[in-house]
């Protein structure tokens, strides 16, 4: 993993007995539902470490999610406690871990008796937590964001009626409670990704359409002499403020709606950060934190926008956004990165490297401010907060320290602008100073998500059906463990070695394909080059595994012949 890039693990588990969750309705005001889905999550927070969690916690997740109904007994915390006791292994993190993953049971002093079974009963593919984790991914360089999922046997589908006629009693029960949930397609998740990426593409089209008018307004505002002056940090600040005021004036009443939307997005971000910092697990607490922030904003006059205010916003409103609106800074830098990529595609200019470095070096600390673990020091203050959020927000503002980050960003960008050739400097300055116009036009259309706040996501699959360089036919032609209802490898070491080796071969081929797919459309590799890379990877894997996989030596010899 690159330095600072976090690694997250999400393990789905099913709470057999279920736990109560309160839902807010109109009438009645509150109802209690039984929830059975659990997700046990781990992360290294982007730091250097040897393991994601203590061994006992990883064993907890592995044992619970492996409790396939009918094959393995359900899991309880008491079972793990017994194993640790027999092996004289300490688990000092036990109370905090159980409070995090089993909050309802812990509150009722019943964590030891919670019965957990395989997560595939209700959620076999935890796409939602993985998608949410994308928001925590820092982009310290230009990136190509991929969502890659592994499907070991997509061609093995359940057939409820294999022999014709109506399925029998037990066949129906097994299909309903086990096979169907595990085979449920991930279409809904993939469609959500595609819709989000399509929305970002539409916004890019809108940006391209309004760019000429925005650039004309910026040029008329500053005059052509702007691009003759050498950019400095003070000049960038003055130019930026002037462009911001002009964008507000030209937007009319639309700017008021934009301002309210932007402030609401900031409040929501702050509420979620404080909710996570306080390690709360009740949705009602999030609503309480949000209400406390809204009340503080209103009491301080930071909610006043419109023609009645000088410059369209009260001084308190401007101060609030200057202190907390990280999203605005991130969107501006990402617009700059997008425009820079377009310039690089149009013409190969070596001097663009310093500008690219300045953008991403500036973007990184802003993104870090949105990571929950950075605000762990607010834990006690948030939990003690009841009605007045002022003191907590003041502390959070000092933690954000956006004045310092802004000053450092201005200095980096000024030096990078000054090093550019005048035509390129003009193009990027127009994008930088035109950002308030672009943001005012596009933020409402994106319902607060923010233009390109996260990059479009391309989806790739790793499966035997997609890796055919060695042997076609998919899982049925390569895997052994798919037999006996996918439990075949439990009964044979040779089957396990077979599937492990094919997994490495299939995985390496697909990773090569995915890497090649990141090349620009204008780049073409020499004929046979990709095949040669794959062959070298295949042979390296066989050379590495042959001394270890002694139960399938005939298969390895056969594969060498097939690879050629």
Buried (B, 14 or more C-beta within 10 A) or exposed (E): EEEEEBBBBBBBBBBBEBBEBEEEEEEEEEEEEEBBBBBBBBBBBBEEEEEBBBEBBBBBBEBBBBBBBEEEEBBBBEBBBEEBEEEEEEBEEBEEBBBBBBBBBBEEEBBBEBBBBBBBBBBBBBBBBBBEBEEBBBBBBBEEEEBEBEBBBBBBEEEEEEEEEEBEEEBEEBBEEBBEBBBBEBEEBBEEBBEBBEBBEEBBEBBEEBBEEBBEBBBEBBEEEBBEEEBBBEBBBEBBEBBBBBBBEBBEEEBBBBBBBBBBBBBBBBBBBBBBBBBBBBEEBBEBBBEBBBBBBEEBBBBBBEEEBEEBBBEBBBBBBEBBBBBBBBBBBBBBBBBBEEBBEEEEBEEBEBBBBBBBBBBBBBBBBBBBBBBEEBBEBBBEBEEEBBEBBEBBBEBBEBEEBBEBBBBBBBBBBEBBEEEBBBBBBBBBBBBBBBBBBBBBEBEEBBBBBBBBBBBBBBBBBBBEBBBEEBBEEBBBBBBEBBEBBEEBEBBBBBBBBBBBBBBBBBBBBBEEEEEEEEEEEEEEEBEEBBBEBBBEBBEEBBEEBEBBEEBBEEBBEEBE
